[in-house]
């Protein structure tokens, strides 16, 4: 660990300890002992996620462990109220969380949904379904440079709807490499194509519940606060049109800012679909899973349950082995689970409710609060993981939404508030460090940081305006139905 990271780690720990040990009188409002401990853990998580002093997924693991040991019913005995405590002392300590509720965050249905998506992606990659499909689907876009650019944007976005945006970007950049080589001295054309991959990978994730973790976090808190399940198809009906509008604007922006000097691009695509029995199992299971996901309202089978089908089919038929399971993005699952655990701590101890009651959300107009939260989410996601940002902000805003549910209704309710936060997190892509796809594309060497910042900020601003406008209009007319 570098000295800089060590300093960041020490500052994060010291900040959390200060919150942990501060006398209760130092806070602007009354907190129970348990609430104060959760606040300290929240400060520690926020500091480590922002500074990335340690890997962000390890922060999530630490959050889960610290919560078990200090604020759950299975805490160390010295953390619990003394035996035979009076009601006054018990009230001072506050509500401890049932430890199984914290444990359950890693087996949350949303985690299962993501795990199923990862298994599909691993099988697709193993049997070359992803690359073969991408190459086949690029052919109809012809050889016109601008249409080839559109082809890469559309294909990348489609794959990012069902695969990790990092894996999608890595795959599409590999396919793009020979195309970039064929552009010879067309510097601007290379920038446009290289930049199209991370932009489309980031935006494509907006389209489905499994496209990116912030979507899943928003869906979980919609379910928790409103008791309403968001269907896979319902999410797509709302978000895919928004995604397509932003993608088409991105295409126009790239081809305008970075005009191709070479008007024709000849793409040499090699490789065919595998024809082995296991490959056919992958193709059929992939198609059936997606069909079941988008028809969950008609079949009655929840999208989270559908996600387990490919897991079962692939493991029983030997399509994936125990070695393949090591390829699952466990760090992402732990990161999301840690965010869920933090949300459990905020809600079940009463800290979120306490914060909302003492932060003057009601003194702001609903629109100001929604846009302000979105801009904060966008700013934070630009410099840190969008999943970590969503995990920090969405639980608090969900509680705030419940406290002003009546006034929120005219803008679509809590649905719009939380979905717009997830959208804001996905649109933050102004820097190479903003998202892994940005970093992968930047590493190709064709993109300057200045160009990425200009394009990222313009697309982010456009996407937020369009996204918020559509969501609010749909909400106002009662059309935001999942």
C-alpha positions in Angstrom: 0.0 0.0 0.0 1.4 3.4 -1.0 1.9 6.2 1.6 -0.9 8.2 0.0 -3.3 5.3 0.4 -2.1 4.7 4.0 -2.8 8.4 4.8 -6.3 8.1 3.3 -7.0 4.9 5.3 -5.9 6.5 8.6 -8.0 9.7 7.9 -11.0 7.5 7.2 -10.5 5.4 10.4 -9.9 8.5 12.5 -13.0 10.2 11.1 -15.1 7.2 11.9 -13.7 6.9 15.4 -14.4 10.6 16.1 -18.1 10.0 15.2 -18.1 6.8 17.3 -16.8 8.4 20.5 -18.2 11.9 20.3 -20.4 12.7 23.3 -24.0 12.7 22.3 -24.3 16.4 23.1 -22.0 17.2 20.1 -24.6 16.1 17.6 -27.3 18.6 16.3 -30.0 16.1 17.2 -30.4 13.2 19.7 -29.0 9.8 18.6 -29.2 6.5 20.3 -25.9 4.6 20.9 -26.7 2.2 18.1 -27.6 5.0 15.7 -24.3 6.7 16.5 -22.4 3.5 15.8 -24.2 3.1 12.5 -23.3 6.7 11.7 -19.7 6.0 12.4 -19.7 2.9 10.1 -21.4 5.0 7.4 -18.7 7.7 7.7 -16.0 4.9 7.5 -17.7 3.4 4.4 -18.2 6.7 2.7 -14.6 7.8 3.3 -13.1 4.5 2.1 -15.4 4.3 -1.0 -14.6 7.9 -1.9 -10.9 7.7 -1.4 -10.5 4.0 -2.5 -7.8 3.6 0.2 -8.6 -0.1 0.0 -10.5 -2.0 -2.7 -14.2 -0.8 -2.6 -15.5 -4.4 -2.3 -13.4 -5.0 0.8 -15.0 -1.9 2.4 -18.4 -3.6 1.9 -17.2 -6.8 3.6 -15.9 -4.8 6.5 -19.2 -2.9 6.8 -21.1 -6.2 7.1 -18.7 -7.6 9.7 -18.6 -4.3 11.8 -22.4 -4.2 11.8 -22.7 -7.7 13.0 -20.2 -7.2 15.8 -21.5 -3.8 17.0 -25.2 -3.1 16.1 -26.7 -6.6 15.7 -28.4 -8.9 18.2 -25.2 -11.0 17.8 -22.8 -8.2 18.8 -20.1 -8.6 21.4 -21.6 -8.7 24.9 -19.8 -5.5 25.9 -21.5 -3.8 22.9 -25.0 -4.7 24.2 -26.9 -3.2 27.1 -25.9 -4.7 30.5 -28.1 -7.5 31.7 -31.1 -6.3 33.7 -30.9 -2.8 32.2 -33.8 -0.4 32.9 -36.1 0.8 30.1 -34.3 4.2 30.2 -30.9 2.5 29.5 -32.5 0.3 26.8 -34.0 3.4 25.1 -30.6 5.1 25.3 -29.0 2.1 23.4 -31.7 2.0 20.8 -32.8 -0.9 18.5 -30.3 -3.6 17.7 -30.7 -5.3 14.3 -31.5 -9.0 14.1 -28.3 -10.5 12.8 -30.0 -12.6 10.2 -31.3 -9.5 8.5 -27.7 -8.3 7.9 -26.7 -11.8 6.8 -29.6 -11.9 4.3 -28.2 -8.9 2.3 -25.8 -11.2 0.5 -28.7 -13.6 -0.4 -31.1 -10.8 -1.4 -33.1 -11.6 -4.5 -31.4 -8.7 -6.4 -28.0 -10.4 -5.7 -29.4 -13.6 -7.2 -30.5 -11.6 -10.2 -27.0 -10.3 -10.7 -25.5 -13.7 -10.2 -27.7 -15.2 -12.9 -26.6 -12.4 -15.2 -22.9 -13.1 -14.5 -23.4 -16.8 -15.1 -25.1 -16.0 -18.5 -22.2 -13.7 -19.4 -19.5 -16.4 -18.5 -21.2 -19.1 -20.5 -21.7 -16.7 -23.5 -18.0 -15.8 -23.4 -16.8 -19.4 -22.9 -18.7 -20.5 -26.0 -18.0 -17.3 -28.0 -21.7 -16.4 -28.2 -21.0 -12.8 -27.3 -18.2 -12.1 -29.9 -19.9 -14.1 -32.7 -23.2 -12.3 -32.1 -21.6 -8.9 -32.0 -19.7 -9.6 -35.3 -22.9 -10.9 -36.9 -25.0 -8.0 -35.8 -22.4 -5.4 -37.0 -22.6 -6.5 -40.6 -25.9 -4.8 -41.4 -24.4 -1.4 -40.6 -22.3 -1.6 -43.8 -19.0 0.3 -44.4 -20.0 3.9 -44.1 -17.9 5.3 -41.3 -20.7 7.0 -39.4 -22.9 3.9 -39.7 -20.1 1.7 -38.4 -19.8 4.1 -35.4 -23.6 3.7 -34.8 -23.2 -0.1 -35.1 -20.6 -0.2 -32.4 -22.7 2.1 -30.2 -25.9 0.0 -30.6 -24.1 -3.4 -30.2 -22.2 -2.3 -27.2 -25.3 -1.0 -25.5 -27.3 -4.2 -26.2 -24.6 -6.3 -24.7 -24.2 -4.0 -21.7 -27.9 -4.4 -21.0 -27.3 -8.1 -20.1 -23.6 -8.2 -19.3 -21.2 -6.4 -17.0 -20.3 -3.1 -18.7 -16.6 -3.7 -18.0 -16.7 -7.2 -19.7 -18.7 -5.6 -22.6 -16.2 -2.8 -23.1 -13.3 -5.2 -23.0 -14.9 -7.5 -25.6 -16.0 -4.7 -27.9 -12.6 -2.9 -27.7 -11.0 -6.2 -28.8 -13.4 -6.4 -31.8 -12.7 -2.7 -32.5 -8.9 -3.1 -32.6 -8.5 -4.2 -36.2 -11.0 -1.5 -37.2 -8.9 1.2 -35.6 -5.8 -0.2 -37.3 -7.6 0.2 -40.7 -8.2 3.9 -40.1 -4.5 4.6 -40.8 -4.0 8.4 -40.0 -7.6 9.3 -39.3 -7.0 10.5 -35.7 -10.5 12.0 -35.1 -12.2 8.9 -36.4 -10.2 6.7 -34.0 -11.2 9.0 -31.1 -14.9 8.7 -32.1 -14.8 4.9 -32.3 -12.7 4.4 -29.2 -14.9 6.7 -27.2 -18.1 5.1 -28.4 -17.4 1.9 -26.6 -17.3 3.2 -23.0 -20.2 5.7 -23.6 -22.4 2.9 -25.0 -21.4 0.5 -22.3 -22.2 3.0 -19.5 -25.5 4.1 -21.1 -26.6 0.6 -22.2 -26.7 -0.5 -18.5 -29.6 1.9 -18.0 -31.9 -0.4 -20.0 -32.4 -3.4 -17.8 -32.5 -4.2 -14.0 -29.3 -6.2 -14.4 -27.5 -3.7 -16.6 -25.7 -1.9 -13.7 -25.8 -2.3 -9.9 -27.3 1.2 -9.2 -30.5 0.0 -11.1 -30.7 -3.0 -8.7 -30.2 -0.8 -5.6 -33.0 1.5 -6.8 -35.3 -1.4 -7.5 -34.6 -2.9 -4.0 -35.5 0.3 -2.2 -38.6 0.8 -4.4 -39.7 -2.6 -3.2 -38.7 -2.0 0.4 -40.4 1.4 0.7 -43.5 0.8 -1.5 -43.8 -3.0 -1.3 -44.0 -3.0 -5.1 -42.0 -5.4 -7.3 -40.5 -3.8 -10.4 -40.8 -6.2 -13.3 -38.0 -6.7 -15.7 -40.1 -5.8 -18.7 -41.7 -2.9 -16.9 -38.3 -1.4 -16.2 -37.3 -1.9 -19.9 -40.4 -0.2 -21.2 -39.5 2.9 -19.3 -35.8 3.0 -19.5 -35.0 1.6 -23.0 -36.5 4.6 -24.8 -34.5 6.9 -22.5 -31.4 4.9 -23.2 -32.0 5.0 -27.0 -32.5 8.8 -27.0 -29.2 9.3 -25.1 -27.4 6.8 -27.4 -28.6 8.6 -30.6 -27.5 12.0 -29.2 -24.1 10.5 -28.3 -23.7 9.2 -31.8 -24.6 12.6 -33.2 -22.2 14.3 -30.8 -19.3 12.0 -31.6 -19.6 12.2 -35.4 -20.0 16.0 -35.1 -17.0 16.6 -32.8 -14.8 14.0 -34.3 -15.6 13.9 -38.0 -14.2 10.9 -40.0 -11.6 11.8 -42.6 -11.9 8.2 -44.0 -15.5 7.8 -45.1 -15.5 4.1 -45.7 -14.4 1.4 -43.3 -14.0 -2.1 -44.3 -14.5 -4.5 -41.4 -13.0 -7.9 -41.6 -15.0 -10.1 -39.3 -14.0 -13.6 -38.6 -15.3 -16.3 -36.4 -18.6 -18.3 -36.4 -21.0 -19.6 -33.8 -19.9 -22.8 -32.2 -22.0 -25.9 -33.1 -21.2 -28.2 -30.2 -24.1 -29.6 -28.0 -23.0 -27.4 -25.1 -22.9 -24.3 -27.3 -26.5 -25.0 -28.4 -27.5 -25.4 -24.7 -26.0 -21.9 -24.1 -27.8 -20.4 -27.1 -31.2 -21.8 -26.2 -30.9 -21.1 -22.4 -29.7 -17.5 -23.2 -32.8 -16.9 -25.4 -35.3 -18.5 -23.0 -33.9 -16.6 -20.0 -34.2 -13.3 -21.8 -37.7 -14.2 -23.0 -38.7 -15.1 -19.4 -37.2 -11.9 -18.1 -39.1 -9.7 -20.4 -42.4 -11.6 -20.0 -42.3 -11.9 -16.2 -45.6 -10.1 -15.9 -47.3 -12.6 -18.1 -45.6 -15.8 -16.8 -45.8 -14.8 -13.2 -42.2 -15.9 -12.6 -40.2 -13.2 -10.9 -37.1 -12.0 -12.7 -34.9 -12.9 -9.7 -36.1 -16.5 -9.9 -35.6 -16.6 -13.6 -32.0 -15.6 -13.0 -31.4 -19.0 -11.3 -32.5 -21.0 -14.3 -29.3 -20.6 -16.4 -27.3 -21.3 -13.2 -29.1 -24.7 -12.8 -29.1 -25.6 -16.5 -25.4 -24.8 -17.0 -24.2 -26.5 -13.9 -26.2 -29.7 -14.5 -25.2 -30.0 -18.1 -21.5 -29.2 -17.5 -21.6 -26.0 -19.5 -20.0 -24.2 -16.6 -17.7 -25.9 -14.0 -16.5 -25.0 -10.6 -13.5 -23.3 -12.2 -15.9 -21.1 -14.2 -17.7 -20.0 -11.0 -14.4 -18.3 -10.0 -15.0 -15.9 -12.8 -18.2 -14.5 -11.3 -17.7 -10.9 -10.3 -17.8 -11.6 -6.6 -16.4 -8.2 -5.8 -19.4 -6.6 -7.4 -21.8 -8.8 -5.4 -20.0 -8.1 -2.2 -20.0 -4.3 -3.0 -23.8 -4.4 -3.6 -24.4 -6.5 -0.5 -22.4 -4.1 1.6 -24.6 -1.2 0.4 -27.7 -3.2 1.2 -26.3 -3.9 4.7 -25.6 -0.2 5.2 -29.2 0.4 4.2 -30.5 -2.1 6.7 -28.4 -0.4 9.4 -29.7 3.0 8.5 -33.4 1.9 8.4 -33.7 -0.7 11.2 -31.9 1.4 13.8 -34.0 4.4 12.9 -31.0 6.5 11.9 -32.3 7.2 8.4 -35.7 8.4 9.8 -33.9 10.5 12.4 -31.7 12.1 9.7 -34.6 12.8 7.4 -36.6 14.4 10.3 -33.7 16.8 11.1 -32.6 17.6 7.5 -35.0 20.2 6.1 -36.0 18.3 3.0 -39.5 19.7 3.2 -38.2 23.2 3.1 -37.0 22.6 -0.5 -39.4 22.2 -3.4 -39.7 18.6 -4.6 -38.1 19.5 -8.0 -35.1 21.2 -6.2 -34.6 18.2 -4.0 -34.8 15.7 -6.9 -32.4 17.6 -9.1 -30.1 18.4 -6.3 -29.9 14.8 -5.3 -29.3 13.8 -8.9 -26.5 16.3 -9.3 -24.8 15.2 -6.1 -25.1 11.6 -7.3 -23.6 12.6 -10.6 -20.7 14.5 -9.0 -19.8 11.7 -6.6 -20.1 9.0 -9.3 -17.6 10.9 -11.5 -14.9 10.4 -8.9 -15.9 7.1 -7.3 -17.7 3.9 -8.0 -21.3 4.5 -9.2 -22.4 1.4 -7.2 -20.8 2.8 -4.0 -22.4 6.2 -4.7 -25.9 4.6 -5.1 -25.4 2.5 -2.0 -24.7 5.6 0.0 -27.3 8.0 -1.3 -30.3 5.8 -2.2 -31.2 4.5 1.3 -31.2 8.1 2.7 -33.2 9.5 -0.3 -35.6 6.5 0.0 -36.3 7.5 3.6 -36.6 11.2 2.6 -39.0 10.2 -0.1 -41.2 8.4 2.4 -41.3 11.5 4.6 -42.6 13.7 1.7 -44.5 11.0 -0.2 -47.6 13.3 -0.6 -45.7 16.1 -2.4 -43.6 13.6 -4.4 -46.8 12.1 -5.9 -47.2 14.9 -8.4 -43.8 14.1 -9.8 -44.2 10.4 -10.0 -43.5 9.5 -6.4 -40.5 7.6 -4.9 -40.2 5.7 -8.2 -39.0 8.8 -10.0 -36.7 9.9 -7.2 -34.8 6.6 -6.9 -34.8 5.8 -10.6 -33.4 9.2 -11.5 -30.6 8.7 -8.9 -29.7 5.4 -10.6 -29.7 7.2 -14.0 -27.5 10.0 -12.7 -25.0 7.4 -11.4 -24.8 5.7 -14.8 -24.3 9.0 -16.7 -21.2 10.0 -14.7 -18.4 9.3 -17.2 -16.4 12.5 -17.6 -13.0 11.0 -16.5 -10.9 7.9 -17.1 -11.4 7.0 -13.5 -15.2 7.4 -13.6 -15.9 3.9 -14.8 -13.9 0.8 -15.8 -15.0 1.1 -19.5 -13.6 4.6 -19.5 -10.3 3.4 -18.1 -10.1 0.5 -20.7 -10.8 2.9 -23.6 -8.4 5.5 -22.3 -5.7 2.9 -22.1 -5.9 2.4 -25.8 -4.1 5.7 -26.2 -6.4 7.4 -28.7 -8.4 9.5 -26.3 -7.2 12.6 -24.5 -8.6 13.3 -21.0 -9.9 16.7 -22.2 -11.9 15.1 -25.0 -13.4 12.5 -22.6 -14.3 15.3 -20.1 -16.0 17.4 -22.8 -18.0 14.6 -24.2 -18.8 13.0 -20.9 -20.1 16.3 -19.4 -22.3 17.1 -22.4 -23.8 13.6 -22.6 -24.3 13.6 -18.8 -26.1 16.9 -18.9 -28.3 15.9 -21.9 -29.0 12.5 -20.3 -30.1 14.0 -17.0 -32.4 16.6 -18.7 -34.0 14.1 -21.0 -34.2 11.3 -18.3 -35.7 13.5 -15.6 -38.1 15.2 -18.1 -39.4 11.8 -19.3 -39.7 10.3 -15.9 -41.4 13.3 -14.4 -43.9 13.5 -17.3 -44.7 9.8 -17.1 -45.1 10.2 -13.3 -47.4 13.2 -13.6 -49.7 11.3 -15.9 -49.6 8.1 -13.9 -47.8 6.2 -16.7 -44.9 5.1 -14.6 -46.2 1.6 -14.1 -43.9 -1.4 -13.7 
